[in-house]
Amino acid sequence: VSYKSIQRRVWLFVQRSLDKEVS
């Protein structure tokens, strides 16, 4: 597992969480 793939998944998860809170 590469660090970049993990970072990408984490970033997407964070974006979704922020999007839900903002909505």
Secondary structure, DSSP 8 states (H G I E B T S, - for coil): --HHHHHHHHHHHHHHHHHHHH-
